[in-house]
Amino acid sequence: MLKVHTKQLGTVAVLCLQGQIVTGETDSLRAAVTDLSGVSAVILDFARVSTVDAGGLGVMLGLRQQAAAKGIRFALTNITKGVSMVLAVARLDSVFEITSVVEFFPVVSRARRASAALLAPCA
């Protein structure tokens, strides 16, 4: 079962994923992205994702397209070796924006040091 927990940092939503993104297990991911409002970016954190199959990739592509249609940036972070291999084999590693959270938020002001914990991986 895929679990999704959303962290909000301003207008950026980080979706902490845990489990498998596979056919029949993606409803929680779809619902989490669809329910977001007022965001400029969505980051899917894969630190605790063990497997992605073709159905999961299809859902991710659909969510990426849905976000792009609304002008929302869509990125993946903390990609594991196994998921990275699946993306490479499917030639989707160049389709999805793959970034680190630190790259996504390059500057955390000194006054917002406490917010740095929000940037930590979901793991």
N, C-alpha and C positions, 0 to 999 in steps of 0.2 A: 504494500500500500504506500502510495506517495503522500508524504506530508509536506505541507507548504505553510511557512510562517513568514509574514510580511513585516519588514522593518522599514519605517518611513524616515527619510532624512531630507527635510524640505520637500522639494518636488520630485525627489528620486525615491523610487520604491525598490528595495532589495528583497527579492523573494528567496528565502532560505529553503532549499529543497532537501528532502531526505527520503531515500528509497530508490525506486526504479521508475523511470519515465518510459513506460511500455504500454502497448495496446491494452485498453481496459482499465488503466490506472492513471489516466491523465485528467479526469474530470476536475479534481481539486486544483490543478495547475490552471486549466482553462478558466475556472470560476474566479480564482485569485486575480488573474490578469484582467478579466472582464470587469470585475468589481472595482478596479482602481479608477480613481477620478482625480483630476487636477494634478497629474504627474507629467513631468517632462521626459522622464527616463525610467526604464524598467531594467533591473539587473537580476538575472537568474544566477544564484550561487549554487554551484555544483559540488561543493566540498564533500557533501554527504550523499551524492548520487552514485549508485553502484553500476547501473545499467541503463542504456538507452537503446530502444529498438526502432525499426522503421516507422512504426505507428507513432512512437514518441517524437521522432524527428519530424514527422508530418505535422503533428500538433505544434511543435516549436516553430516550424516554418509559417504555419497559419497565424500564430500569435505575433510573430515578427512582422508579417504582412499587415495584420490588424493594427499593430502599434504604428507602423510606418504611415499608414493611411491617416492616422490621427496626428502625425508629426511628433510621435514619441520615439525617443532613442531606445533601442532594444539591444542589450548586451549580455554576454555570458561571462562568468568569472569562476575562478577556482576549479577549472576543468581537470578532472582526473586523467591519468594515462589511458585508462580503458575508454572513457568517453571521447578523449582526444583522438584515439585510433578510429573509433566509429565515425566521428566527424570527418576525419581525413579520408577514410575509405569511401564514404558517401560524397566526398568532395564538397562538404558543407563548411569546412574550416575556413574557407575564404568568403562564405556567404554570411555567416554570423560574425558579429563583432565580438571578439574574445579579448578580454582585458582583465587587468587586476583592479581591485577596488581602489588601490592607491593611485593607479594610472587614471582611473575615472574621476577621482577627487584629488587632484595633484596638490592642492593647498588646503591645509586645515589651519585656520588662524589660531594664534596663541590663546585668544579669548575663548575659543571653542575646543580646547584640548579634550574636555570631557566628551565631546562629540566623536572623538577619535575611536572610542569604544564601539560606536555604531558602525564604523568602517571595518572593524575586525571581521574576519570570516565568520560565517554562521556555524562553523564546526565546533 
